[in-house]
Amino acid sequence: MTKQSTNWFVTVLIALGSLLILFPLYMAVAIALKNPEEMAQSVFSLPTGLHFENFANAIEATNFFSAFGNSFIITLCSVGFILLTNSLVSYAIARNMNKKFYKGLYFYFISAMFIPFQIIMLPIVKLTTDLHMNNMPGLIILYIVYGLAFNIFVYVGYIRTIPMELEEAATVDGASTYGTFWRIIFPLLAPINATIAILSCLSTWNDFMLPLIILGKPESYTLPLVQYVFQGQFSTDFNLAFASYLLALAPMVIVYLIAQKWIINGITQGAVK
């Protein structure tokens, strides 16, 4: 058995990359557990005492549980409808790519990936206000629509690898087009569904810009929006702010740690197919 040598160049790069990722996390935790006096002495040092009251004060200042509920509802509804609608649209396109209309529709959706959000931001504000969609349901609809471009790109490529014989057999057995999709195709999309669900969940939960320009009432604010409460005209309460950031970040870190294997499996299966 030959002994494999260590690639020290790659090892050093991985170590540096890990430090680059872990250092901001260390700073966030350290600042969240300090008081203003410790912050004034040194930003980089470890906290001499663990001030967990910062988290309690941050929860009270941001009305955390109300904002958490808003983010949870928006994320859950957006992800659920994204999976149901985007996969169905992608199935219709994937099985009709030989027709000019559907092929043009596919490239039309894909082209949206190259349009910067800043270009369409003001028209969206005007349109949602005129249609009275500057609320949580309107925001959910926008997330569903914005997910179409990337999701169709992923779904169509995967669906086209599924053998047509499965659908032909279902048709012979008397299944309708919708029945074939929900009973045959949709279960086969499980790896890609998991990947899209997790990525959509992360992006929706952490999004700041779209809720900022759409949500008009403070009681409907999401977690990223309520972080503004710590920023005054002349100063910022960094200790409470970072405590609040960690509280908002924790649910998605847990989701990602639990579900990362599905992301990797979905991307791998899509690449292999």
C-alpha positions as CSV (number, residue, x, y, z in Angstrom):
1,M,0.0,0.0,0.0
2,T,1.5,3.3,-1.1
3,K,1.5,6.1,1.4
4,Q,-0.2,9.3,0.2
5,S,1.7,12.5,0.8
6,T,0.0,15.5,2.2
7,N,-0.6,18.4,-0.2
8,W,0.6,21.2,2.1
9,F,-0.3,23.9,-0.4
10,V,-4.0,22.9,-0.5
11,T,-4.0,22.3,3.2
12,V,-2.7,25.8,3.9
13,L,-5.3,27.3,1.5
14,I,-8.1,25.4,3.3
15,A,-6.8,26.6,6.7
16,L,-6.6,30.2,5.5
17,G,-10.1,29.9,4.0
18,S,-11.4,28.5,7.3
19,L,-9.9,31.4,9.2
20,L,-11.4,33.9,6.8
21,I,-14.8,32.4,7.4
22,L,-14.5,31.9,11.2
23,F,-13.0,35.2,12.1
24,P,-16.2,37.3,11.3
25,L,-18.2,34.7,13.2
26,Y,-15.9,35.0,16.2
27,M,-16.2,38.8,16.0
28,A,-20.0,38.6,16.0
29,V,-20.1,36.3,19.0
30,A,-17.5,38.2,20.9
31,I,-19.1,41.6,20.4
32,A,-22.6,40.2,21.2
33,L,-21.3,39.0,24.6
34,K,-19.5,42.2,25.6
35,N,-20.7,45.5,27.1
36,P,-19.9,49.0,25.8
37,E,-16.9,49.4,28.2
38,E,-15.3,46.2,26.9
39,M,-15.9,47.3,23.4
40,A,-14.1,50.6,24.1
41,Q,-11.1,48.8,25.4
42,S,-10.7,46.3,22.6
43,V,-12.9,45.1,19.8
44,F,-10.9,41.9,19.1
45,S,-10.3,40.6,22.6
46,L,-12.4,37.9,24.2
47,P,-15.2,39.1,26.5
48,T,-14.2,39.2,30.2
49,G,-17.8,38.5,31.2
50,L,-20.7,36.9,29.3
51,H,-23.4,39.5,29.0
52,F,-26.3,37.3,27.9
53,E,-28.6,40.2,28.8
54,N,-27.7,41.6,25.4
55,F,-29.8,38.9,23.8
56,A,-32.8,39.6,26.1
57,N,-32.5,43.4,25.4
58,A,-32.2,42.8,21.7
59,I,-35.4,40.6,21.7
60,E,-37.3,43.3,23.4
61,A,-35.9,46.2,21.3
62,T,-36.7,44.5,18.0
63,N,-40.0,42.8,19.0
64,F,-38.1,39.7,17.9
65,F,-40.9,37.1,18.1
66,S,-43.3,39.2,15.9
67,A,-40.6,39.7,13.3
68,F,-39.6,36.1,13.5
69,G,-43.2,35.1,12.9
70,N,-43.4,37.3,9.8
71,S,-40.2,35.9,8.4
72,F,-41.3,32.4,9.1
73,I,-44.7,32.8,7.4
74,I,-43.2,34.6,4.4
75,T,-40.4,32.0,4.0
76,L,-42.6,28.9,4.5
77,C,-45.3,30.1,2.0
78,S,-42.8,31.3,-0.5
79,V,-40.8,28.0,-0.5
80,G,-44.0,25.9,-0.6
81,F,-45.5,27.7,-3.6
82,I,-42.1,27.9,-5.4
83,L,-41.8,24.1,-5.3
84,L,-45.4,23.6,-6.5
85,T,-45.5,26.2,-9.2
86,N,-42.0,26.4,-10.5
87,S,-41.7,22.7,-11.0
88,L,-45.0,22.5,-12.8
89,V,-44.0,25.4,-15.2
90,S,-40.6,23.7,-15.8
91,Y,-42.3,20.4,-16.6
92,A,-44.4,22.0,-19.2
93,I,-41.4,23.7,-20.8
94,A,-39.1,20.7,-20.6
95,R,-41.6,18.3,-22.3
96,N,-42.3,20.8,-25.1
97,M,-38.8,22.2,-25.9
98,N,-39.2,21.0,-29.5
99,K,-41.8,23.7,-30.0
100,K,-40.7,27.3,-30.7
101,F,-43.1,28.9,-28.2
102,Y,-41.9,26.9,-25.2
103,K,-38.2,27.2,-26.3
104,G,-38.7,30.9,-26.5
105,L,-40.4,31.0,-23.1
106,Y,-37.5,29.1,-21.6
107,F,-34.9,31.6,-22.9
108,Y,-37.3,34.4,-21.8
109,F,-37.3,33.2,-18.2
110,I,-33.5,32.5,-18.2
111,S,-32.8,36.0,-19.5
112,A,-34.3,37.4,-16.3
113,M,-31.2,36.1,-14.4
114,F,-29.1,38.8,-16.1
115,I,-31.3,41.8,-15.1
116,P,-30.0,43.6,-12.0
117,F,-32.5,44.2,-9.3
118,Q,-31.7,47.9,-9.1
119,I,-33.1,48.4,-12.6
120,I,-36.5,47.1,-11.8
121,M,-36.7,48.3,-8.2
122,L,-38.6,51.5,-8.7
123,P,-41.1,50.0,-11.2
124,I,-41.8,47.3,-8.7
125,V,-42.5,49.8,-5.9
126,K,-44.9,51.7,-8.2
127,L,-46.7,48.6,-9.5
128,T,-47.1,46.9,-6.1
129,T,-48.4,50.2,-4.6
130,D,-51.0,50.6,-7.4
131,L,-52.1,47.0,-7.0
132,H,-52.2,47.2,-3.2
133,M,-49.6,44.5,-3.0
134,N,-47.2,46.3,-0.6
135,N,-47.9,43.7,2.1
136,M,-46.9,40.2,3.1
137,P,-49.0,38.3,0.5
138,G,-47.6,40.6,-2.2
139,L,-44.1,40.0,-1.0
140,I,-44.7,36.2,-1.2
141,I,-45.9,36.5,-4.8
142,L,-42.8,38.4,-5.7
143,Y,-40.5,35.8,-4.2
144,I,-42.4,33.1,-6.2
145,V,-42.0,35.1,-9.4
146,Y,-38.3,36.0,-8.8
147,G,-37.4,32.4,-8.3
148,L,-38.7,31.4,-11.7
149,A,-35.5,32.2,-13.7
150,F,-33.0,30.2,-11.7
151,N,-35.4,27.4,-10.7
152,I,-36.6,26.8,-14.3
153,F,-33.0,26.6,-15.4
154,V,-32.3,23.9,-12.8
155,Y,-35.6,22.0,-13.1
156,V,-35.7,21.8,-16.9
157,G,-32.2,20.3,-17.1
158,Y,-33.2,17.7,-14.6
159,I,-36.6,16.8,-15.9
160,R,-35.2,16.3,-19.4
161,T,-33.1,13.4,-18.0
162,I,-36.2,11.6,-16.8
163,P,-37.2,8.9,-19.4
164,M,-40.3,9.6,-21.3
165,E,-41.3,5.9,-21.1
166,L,-42.4,6.5,-17.5
167,E,-45.0,9.0,-18.6
168,E,-46.1,6.9,-21.6
169,A,-46.7,4.0,-19.3
170,A,-48.8,6.2,-17.0
171,T,-50.8,7.5,-20.0
172,V,-51.5,4.0,-21.1
173,D,-52.8,3.3,-17.6
174,G,-55.2,6.3,-18.0
175,A,-53.4,9.0,-16.0
176,S,-53.9,12.6,-17.1
177,T,-51.1,15.0,-17.6
178,Y,-51.5,16.5,-14.1
179,G,-51.8,13.0,-12.6
180,T,-48.6,11.9,-14.4
181,F,-46.8,14.9,-13.1
182,W,-47.9,14.7,-9.4
183,R,-47.7,10.9,-9.2
184,I,-44.7,10.1,-11.4
185,I,-42.5,13.2,-12.1
186,F,-42.8,15.2,-8.9
187,P,-41.6,12.4,-6.6
188,L,-38.6,11.9,-8.9
189,L,-37.7,15.6,-8.4
190,A,-37.0,15.1,-4.7
191,P,-33.2,15.8,-4.9
192,I,-33.7,19.0,-6.9
193,N,-36.7,20.0,-4.8
194,A,-34.6,19.7,-1.7
195,T,-31.8,21.9,-3.2
196,I,-34.2,24.6,-4.4
197,A,-36.2,24.6,-1.2
198,I,-33.1,25.1,1.0
199,L,-31.5,27.8,-1.3
200,S,-34.9,29.6,-1.5
201,C,-35.3,29.4,2.2
202,L,-31.9,30.9,2.9
203,S,-32.3,33.7,0.3
204,T,-35.9,34.6,1.4
205,W,-35.1,34.5,5.1
206,N,-32.0,36.7,4.7
207,D,-33.4,39.1,2.1
208,F,-33.4,42.8,3.1
209,M,-33.9,44.9,0.0
210,L,-37.3,43.5,-1.2
211,P,-39.0,43.7,2.2
212,L,-37.6,47.1,2.7
213,I,-39.2,48.5,-0.5
214,I,-42.5,46.5,-0.3
215,L,-43.6,46.2,3.3
216,G,-45.2,49.4,4.3
217,K,-46.4,48.6,7.9
218,P,-43.9,48.1,10.8
219,E,-46.0,45.3,12.2
220,S,-45.3,43.2,9.0
221,Y,-41.5,43.8,9.1
222,T,-39.2,40.8,8.8
223,L,-36.1,40.1,10.9
224,P,-33.6,41.8,8.6
225,L,-35.6,45.0,8.7
226,V,-35.9,45.3,12.4
227,Q,-32.2,45.4,12.8
228,Y,-32.4,49.2,11.9
229,V,-33.6,49.9,15.5
230,F,-30.0,49.8,16.8
231,Q,-28.8,52.4,14.4
232,G,-29.2,56.0,15.6
233,Q,-28.3,59.2,13.9
234,F,-25.0,59.6,15.7
235,S,-24.2,56.1,17.1
236,T,-25.0,52.4,16.9
237,D,-25.4,50.0,19.8
238,F,-23.1,47.3,18.4
239,N,-23.5,44.9,21.3
240,L,-27.3,44.7,21.0
241,A,-27.1,44.8,17.2
242,F,-24.7,41.8,17.0
243,A,-26.8,39.9,19.6
244,S,-29.8,40.5,17.4
245,Y,-27.9,39.4,14.2
246,L,-27.0,36.1,15.9
247,L,-30.6,35.5,16.9
248,A,-31.7,36.1,13.3
249,L,-28.9,34.0,11.9
250,A,-29.3,31.0,14.2
251,P,-32.5,29.4,12.6
252,M,-30.9,29.4,9.1
253,V,-27.6,28.0,10.4
254,I,-29.5,25.2,12.0
255,V,-31.5,24.6,8.8
256,Y,-28.3,24.5,6.7
257,L,-26.4,22.2,9.0
258,I,-29.3,19.7,9.0
259,A,-30.0,20.0,5.3
260,Q,-26.6,20.5,3.7
261,K,-26.4,16.8,2.6
262,W,-29.5,17.3,0.5
263,I,-28.0,20.4,-1.2
264,I,-24.8,18.4,-2.1
265,N,-26.8,15.3,-3.2
266,G,-29.1,17.4,-5.4
267,I,-26.3,19.3,-7.1
268,T,-24.3,16.1,-7.6
269,Q,-27.2,14.1,-9.0
270,G,-28.1,17.0,-11.4
271,A,-24.4,17.2,-12.5
272,V,-24.1,13.4,-13.1
273,K,-27.4,13.2,-15.0
